[in-house]
Amino acid sequence: MADELTVIGKPGNIDQQAVECVTGTIEFPNDLFMGQKLHAKILGCPHAHAKVVSIDASKALELDGVEAVVTHEDVPGWSEVKFHVGDAVAAVAAKDENTAAHALTLIKVTYETRAHVVDPDEAMEPGAPLVGLFPDGNTTLRTDIVRGDVEAGFAQADVTIEDESGWTNRWQNAPMGGGNTTAWWQDDILHAWVDTQNPHGEHSGFAGFFSLPHNKVRVFTHAAGGGFGGGRAAVQAVAAALAKKTGKIVSLHTDKRDNFFRGVTHFACKSKIKLGAKSDGTLTAIDAQFWGDGGTNPSPPYNALPDCLQIGFRCPNANFKVTGVITNAPPSGYYRCVQHPPGAFLMNTALDAMAEKLGMDPLDFRLKNILTIEEPDQDSGVAFSFNTLRECLLDSAAAIGYASNKHAPGARTLDDGRKHGMAVTGHLDGHGGYGSGRGAIITLRPDGTCFINAGIARSSCGTNTAHCHFVAETLGLKYDDVKTGDWGATAVTADGGMQAGSTNTNQAGAAFTIAARDAREQLFKAAAKMFDPQVNPEDLDARDSKIFLKSNPSKSITHKEVCARNQRIIGRASAGWNPVLQFDVGPWKAGTPANQRVPCAAGAEVAVDTESGEVEVLKWTAVTDIGRVIYYDGAHAQAWAGLYHMFWQAFFAEHIYDRETGISLNPNFLNHRWPASLDIPYDALQEVLREGVSGLGPYGATGAGEPVASQYSVIACAIYNAIGVWIKEPPFTPWKILKALGKA
């Protein structure tokens, strides 16, 4: 390969699916078989906890246009016990959506209601109603990590603090589209178009649900939209069950209200953190306890709530514990960056409290205790593939003028009477990590151009486009000579894994890089025979769709010439490389087992009106080191969207339940709203992507989509710096600020 990159990271490379997206021709499941299919609707339970005694669907089935009704007796995964309001009870397939919705009102269900609990604190009290998912309680220990001697660490401390924060805000993922599946059977073969971030995972799910061999399942996913971790109500098995019962094509599309009642919500969490430090600010002990509200999910993804504190900050003695709580609220689960946004908030309130008690600047306290590239993971002993957290923190501070404008909490009032605040926060994010379990297929065509076949959906800012960059760079092709062939179709693609954890660009990207190396080896072997005189394949390199002699680049042939005579060049990879360093990083040699973490930080400057409680963001810069930018426009789109999400989390996001009934009180975009254009201070927001080059990912890349959305905590710290009072339960709304100030 030529040393200089010619495709990767170059601005102007167009999204591979741009035309389909902007013209509306990219396929969603609900777009298919218009006028040829049945439409389905789901009936939800009106109670927070109940057992279905009987279901009488006779009147619904008599309605003209209704073809089938299914219940827990037909749908895999459903049970007769319902654990939250909106839990699915029955589903109808009819000639159109209105008829299906009407039919739901005709289904008579008899329930045996049971005691319920929606508040997580109440769920933990002795004698609380049992949610019904655990046999003898509502809690379970999810994480318990002990490092060193915590008691001895606190004995060594000159200063200790205890900080309690939370509950953090629970929010619905609130994707623009609902859950969509269009399913049909041909004899005993199931076909399903699904909007999913994991086509091959859905394939396995269908095979398991219906006890089918894998070769009797066909899953298709082109467009999935933004699920932000899976906020759509699950409808896959329902559509397939109705299609099986009717023998027809069935499309099930949930609306936003369905999503709020049945879709995944982000979990709320709280913490009690005790820190010990020497008088110079060196941490000696951490005792961090976290609680997470899983709703009716008995195993939500909050095991790593301590992650931000556990991984990035040096401390020889520590205990990190997570207790899971279940309630009769809808299931909580994945949301963009999962546990790190709330985990970072809970961590940063404690870090600032310690810095204040020490009389240290909060940024200096962080810089003193963060790990460096010379230090491995404190619990596993594994090296990091890179670590530029210090640089990210300093860049964030410089962007907001922190050094010249910092001050003690509550100490500065602006000329207009508002209180001024600043903060800088950061951590090593666990998303964007590296793993090798992805597959890839590429095909060189007779004219020297190339298709990639990707086993993933279109659900983000162009992951398939990033894979085309890897392939073009590795093969020495022009970017325009590599296109996406089919994608998300499980019968003709290798398993590309789930698009989650910000892993697909670098993990599937490693597989596509290996597949391209495989094809390049075949290509160079064939090309070497076409030079006069013949040369060795090792003597060749490629760039701009030409293959040339390293020693004399003027002697070249084109990919087209080689492929015209060698029409069966296919590159394959069943996995990426093992998680070991691909080159030396700091003191760690190539081949060393390594862990990939994404350094991220943010700096914020705010003005707080203590009469109205309104907060104005004057500056907010998010700095993320993603190793290397692969698809330029897509990476920066992710980073900008991350700022938007953080703004929403800080000031808007909150799903509210009635504690008595378990009913959602704001199941719509009007009351559970996202910031509109006039809410966003565009000129104040800035995203910065650093390129520190990871020693693990392909071409040094990591993932980007989640680490860029993990720092809403910087707003909490900036507000505290402005008014000298903590707001411990986000979002940071005017009434909460006034309440904290004793004015509401």
BELLIN-V812403 format. One record per helix or strand. SS is the DSSP state (h for helix, s for strand). FROM is the first residue (numbers start at 0). TO is the last residue. If there is no record, write none. Layout:
BEGIN
ss=SS from=FROM to=TO
ss=SS from=FROM to=TO
END
This chain:
BEGIN
ss=h from=17 to=22
ss=h from=28 to=30
ss=s from=37 to=43
ss=s from=49 to=55
ss=h from=57 to=61
ss=s from=65 to=69
ss=s from=80 to=81
ss=s from=87 to=93
ss=h from=96 to=105
ss=s from=107 to=112
ss=h from=119 to=122
ss=s from=138 to=146
ss=h from=149 to=155
ss=s from=158 to=164
ss=s from=171 to=171
ss=s from=179 to=185
ss=s from=188 to=193
ss=h from=198 to=208
ss=h from=213 to=215
ss=s from=216 to=219
ss=s from=222 to=222
ss=h from=235 to=245
ss=s from=249 to=252
ss=h from=255 to=261
ss=s from=264 to=265
ss=s from=267 to=276
ss=s from=282 to=292
ss=h from=306 to=311
ss=s from=312 to=312
ss=s from=317 to=324
ss=s from=331 to=332
ss=h from=338 to=357
ss=h from=361 to=368
ss=s from=369 to=369
ss=s from=382 to=383
ss=h from=388 to=398
ss=h from=401 to=404
ss=s from=412 to=412
ss=s from=418 to=428
ss=s from=439 to=443
ss=s from=449 to=453
ss=s from=457 to=457
ss=h from=462 to=474
ss=h from=478 to=480
ss=s from=481 to=486
ss=s from=488 to=488
ss=h from=503 to=527
ss=h from=536 to=538
ss=s from=539 to=542
ss=s from=545 to=548
ss=s from=555 to=557
ss=h from=558 to=564
ss=s from=569 to=572
ss=s from=579 to=579
ss=s from=584 to=584
ss=s from=587 to=587
ss=s from=592 to=594
ss=s from=597 to=607
ss=s from=614 to=624
ss=h from=631 to=650
ss=s from=656 to=656
ss=s from=663 to=663
ss=h from=676 to=678
ss=h from=681 to=683
ss=s from=684 to=689
ss=h from=697 to=699
ss=h from=706 to=708
ss=h from=712 to=722
ss=h from=733 to=739
END
